[in-house]
Amino acid sequence: MSPKPLIGVTACRQMLGKYDSHTVGDKYVEAAAHAGLPVVLPARSVPSDPQALLEHLDGLLFTGSPSNVEPRHYQGPASLAGTHHDAARDAYTLPLLRLAIDRGVPVFCICRGFQELNVALGGSLHQRVQELPGYADHREIQSELLAEQYAPQHPVQVTPGGVFERLGLPSSFQVNSLHSQGIDRLASSLRIEAVAPDGLVEAVSVPDAAGFVVGVQWHPEWNFRDTPESLTLLNAFRDACQRYAASR
């Protein structure tokens, strides 16, 4: 039996009480475990060498987070006071993304990971989509119940001729929505795979990449086994990781 692919899962850097910690939600670890053996990647003050990491990994899952990419990485205006950032995460995820794509390592980017993908490839972000004319409020509903926060909030329309269509996803389906940032200027190497009713980009791919590269603004890791569209995406990521592992 072939060994399972090793799937790197990006962690955040934050304080838990008085302890400086590396954290990642269990739902992301379980999604990565669907594709192989999850390996949590710490957000160290001195980032790990991305070349050395990729010598051992067969796929990468870039996770969501309460923090925002620092706007200096896309020449954006300064963040408003109180905005949560994670400089240590930015310092390792952005170079790691670029190198992984160059090497053909399968990449699946979720929420903050989706935003990192656009920034890493030269795009920019809206910091507060809900304050822009013509856009809906994409933030999560305020509820103590996670099932309500992660419930479907709006449909996305799939762009014909792309990865989503080839995977057999329906032309429109419902997704959850838990974000305030969103894509402003789309990176030139990205292809739009799906959009929200207000026109906000909700999913992208990299058509010219050597490997699987997909990013989504929503959270398919949430109850993915019970959500056909989410399971389709995670199955495609799993299959790409297995192919990459077999080719090494």
C-alpha positions as CSV (number, residue, x, y, z in Angstrom):
1,M,0.0,0.0,0.0
2,S,1.3,3.5,-0.9
3,P,1.9,5.8,2.0
4,K,-0.7,8.5,2.5
5,P,0.2,12.0,1.1
6,L,1.5,14.5,3.7
7,I,-0.7,17.6,3.7
8,G,0.6,20.8,5.2
9,V,-2.0,22.8,7.1
10,T,-1.2,26.5,7.9
11,A,-1.4,27.6,11.5
12,C,-2.0,31.1,12.9
13,R,0.1,32.9,15.5
14,Q,-1.8,34.2,18.5
15,M,-1.8,34.6,22.2
16,L,-3.7,32.1,24.2
17,G,-3.8,33.7,27.6
18,K,-0.2,34.6,28.3
19,Y,1.2,32.0,25.9
20,D,2.3,32.8,22.4
21,S,0.8,29.9,20.4
22,H,0.4,28.3,17.0
23,T,-3.2,27.5,16.3
24,V,-5.4,25.8,13.7
25,G,-9.0,24.8,13.8
26,D,-9.9,21.2,14.0
27,K,-12.2,21.5,11.0
28,Y,-9.2,22.3,8.8
29,V,-7.2,19.4,10.2
30,E,-10.1,17.0,9.4
31,A,-10.4,18.4,5.9
32,A,-6.7,17.8,5.3
33,A,-7.0,14.3,6.8
34,H,-9.5,13.5,4.1
35,A,-6.7,14.1,1.6
36,G,-3.9,12.4,3.6
37,L,-1.9,12.8,6.8
38,P,-2.2,16.4,8.1
39,V,0.9,18.2,9.3
40,V,0.5,21.5,11.1
41,L,2.9,24.2,9.8
42,P,3.8,26.7,12.6
43,A,3.9,30.4,12.0
44,R,7.4,31.0,13.4
45,S,8.9,34.4,13.9
46,V,11.7,33.2,11.6
47,P,9.7,31.3,8.9
48,S,10.7,27.8,8.0
49,D,12.5,27.4,4.7
50,P,9.7,26.9,2.1
51,Q,12.0,24.9,-0.2
52,A,12.8,22.5,2.7
53,L,9.1,22.1,3.6
54,L,8.0,21.3,0.1
55,E,10.6,18.5,-0.2
56,H,8.4,16.6,2.2
57,L,4.8,17.7,1.5
58,D,2.3,16.4,-1.1
59,G,-0.3,19.1,-0.7
60,L,-1.1,22.3,1.2
61,L,-4.3,23.5,2.8
62,F,-4.2,27.3,3.5
63,T,-6.8,27.9,6.3
64,G,-9.1,30.6,7.2
65,S,-8.5,32.9,10.2
66,P,-9.9,35.9,12.1
67,S,-6.8,37.8,11.1
68,N,-6.4,39.9,7.9
69,V,-3.4,40.0,5.5
70,E,-1.4,43.2,6.2
71,P,-2.2,45.7,3.5
72,R,1.5,46.5,3.0
73,H,1.7,43.2,1.0
74,Y,-0.7,44.6,-1.7
75,Q,0.1,48.3,-1.4
76,G,-3.3,48.9,0.2
77,P,-4.3,51.7,2.6
78,A,-3.5,51.3,6.3
79,S,-5.9,49.2,8.3
80,L,-8.4,50.8,10.6
81,A,-7.5,50.7,14.3
82,G,-8.3,47.3,16.0
83,T,-7.9,45.2,12.8
84,H,-6.3,41.9,13.7
85,H,-3.2,41.0,11.8
86,D,-0.8,38.0,11.9
87,A,2.6,39.2,10.5
88,A,4.2,35.8,11.2
89,R,1.6,34.0,9.2
90,D,2.0,36.4,6.3
91,A,5.7,36.0,6.3
92,Y,5.6,32.3,5.7
93,T,2.3,31.7,3.7
94,L,2.9,34.2,0.9
95,P,6.3,32.9,-0.2
96,L,5.2,29.3,0.4
97,L,2.2,29.7,-1.8
98,R,4.3,31.1,-4.7
99,L,6.8,28.4,-4.5
100,A,4.2,25.6,-4.1
101,I,2.5,26.8,-7.3
102,D,5.8,27.0,-9.1
103,R,6.6,23.4,-8.1
104,G,3.2,21.9,-8.9
105,V,2.3,21.0,-5.3
106,P,-1.5,20.8,-5.0
107,V,-2.9,23.8,-3.1
108,F,-6.4,24.4,-1.7
109,C,-7.0,27.8,-0.2
110,I,-9.9,28.7,2.1
111,C,-11.1,32.2,3.3
112,R,-7.9,33.9,4.5
113,G,-6.0,31.4,2.4
114,F,-8.1,32.5,-0.6
115,Q,-7.1,36.1,0.1
116,E,-3.5,35.1,0.6
117,L,-3.5,33.4,-2.8
118,N,-4.7,36.6,-4.6
119,V,-2.1,38.7,-2.7
120,A,0.8,36.3,-3.2
121,L,0.2,36.4,-7.0
122,G,0.0,40.2,-7.2
123,G,-3.7,41.0,-6.5
124,S,-5.2,43.3,-3.9
125,L,-8.0,43.2,-1.3
126,H,-11.0,45.2,-0.2
127,Q,-10.7,45.4,3.6
128,R,-14.3,46.0,4.4
129,V,-16.6,44.7,1.7
130,Q,-19.7,45.5,3.7
131,E,-18.9,49.3,3.5
132,L,-18.6,49.4,-0.3
133,P,-21.5,50.5,-2.4
134,G,-23.1,47.7,-4.4
135,Y,-21.8,44.9,-2.2
136,A,-23.7,42.8,0.3
137,D,-22.6,42.2,3.9
138,H,-20.7,38.9,3.7
139,R,-19.9,38.7,7.4
140,E,-21.2,35.8,9.5
141,I,-24.5,36.2,11.3
142,Q,-24.1,36.8,15.1
143,S,-25.0,33.6,16.8
144,E,-23.8,31.4,19.6
145,L,-24.5,28.4,17.4
146,L,-21.8,27.5,15.0
147,A,-24.4,25.6,12.9
148,E,-26.1,28.9,12.3
149,Q,-22.9,30.9,11.6
150,Y,-21.8,28.3,9.0
151,A,-25.2,27.8,7.4
152,P,-25.6,28.7,3.7
153,Q,-26.0,32.4,3.2
154,H,-26.1,33.0,-0.5
155,P,-25.6,31.3,-3.9
156,V,-22.5,31.4,-6.1
157,Q,-22.7,31.3,-9.9
158,V,-20.1,29.1,-11.5
159,T,-18.1,30.5,-14.5
160,P,-18.4,28.1,-17.4
161,G,-15.3,26.4,-18.8
162,G,-13.3,26.2,-15.6
163,V,-12.2,23.7,-13.0
164,F,-15.6,23.8,-11.2
165,E,-17.5,22.8,-14.4
166,R,-15.0,20.0,-15.1
167,L,-15.5,18.7,-11.6
168,G,-19.2,18.5,-12.3
169,L,-20.3,21.1,-9.8
170,P,-23.7,22.6,-10.5
171,S,-23.9,26.0,-12.2
172,S,-25.2,27.5,-9.0
173,F,-25.1,26.4,-5.4
174,Q,-25.4,27.8,-1.9
175,V,-22.3,28.6,0.3
176,N,-21.7,30.0,3.8
177,S,-20.2,33.4,4.2
178,L,-18.0,34.6,7.1
179,H,-15.7,37.3,5.8
180,S,-15.3,41.1,5.6
181,Q,-12.3,41.1,3.2
182,G,-12.6,40.3,-0.4
183,I,-10.8,40.5,-3.7
184,D,-10.4,44.0,-5.2
185,R,-7.9,43.6,-8.0
186,L,-7.7,40.0,-9.2
187,A,-4.2,38.7,-9.7
188,S,-3.5,38.3,-13.4
189,S,-2.7,34.6,-13.2
190,L,-6.0,33.8,-11.5
191,R,-9.2,32.6,-13.2
192,I,-12.6,33.4,-11.7
193,E,-14.4,30.1,-10.9
194,A,-17.5,31.5,-9.1
195,V,-19.0,34.8,-8.1
196,A,-21.6,35.9,-5.5
197,P,-24.9,37.7,-6.5
198,D,-23.3,41.1,-5.9
199,G,-20.3,40.2,-8.2
200,L,-17.8,39.6,-5.5
201,V,-15.3,36.9,-6.6
202,E,-15.9,33.8,-4.5
203,A,-13.6,31.1,-6.1
204,V,-10.5,31.1,-8.3
205,S,-8.1,28.8,-9.9
206,V,-4.7,29.1,-11.7
207,P,-5.2,27.7,-15.2
208,D,-1.5,27.7,-16.1
209,A,-0.3,26.0,-12.9
210,A,1.5,22.7,-13.1
211,G,-0.7,21.3,-10.3
212,F,-4.1,21.7,-8.6
213,V,-4.7,25.3,-7.3
214,V,-8.1,26.3,-6.1
215,G,-9.2,29.0,-3.7
216,V,-12.6,29.6,-2.2
217,Q,-13.9,32.5,-0.1
218,W,-16.4,30.4,1.8
219,H,-15.8,27.5,4.2
220,P,-16.1,24.1,2.5
221,E,-14.3,22.4,5.4
222,W,-17.4,22.8,7.6
223,N,-19.4,19.6,7.6
224,F,-17.9,18.8,4.2
225,R,-19.0,15.1,4.2
226,D,-22.6,16.2,4.3
227,T,-22.3,18.9,1.6
228,P,-22.0,17.5,-1.9
229,E,-20.2,20.5,-3.4
230,S,-17.7,20.7,-0.6
231,L,-17.1,17.0,-0.8
232,T,-16.5,17.3,-4.5
233,L,-13.8,20.0,-3.9
234,L,-12.1,18.1,-1.2
235,N,-12.2,14.9,-3.2
236,A,-10.5,16.7,-6.1
237,F,-7.8,18.1,-3.7
238,R,-7.3,14.6,-2.3
239,D,-7.0,13.0,-5.8
240,A,-4.4,15.7,-6.8
241,C,-2.4,15.1,-3.7
242,Q,-2.4,11.4,-4.3
243,R,-1.2,11.9,-7.9
244,Y,1.5,14.3,-6.8
245,A,2.7,11.9,-4.1
246,A,2.8,9.0,-6.6
247,S,4.9,11.1,-9.0
248,R,7.6,12.0,-6.5
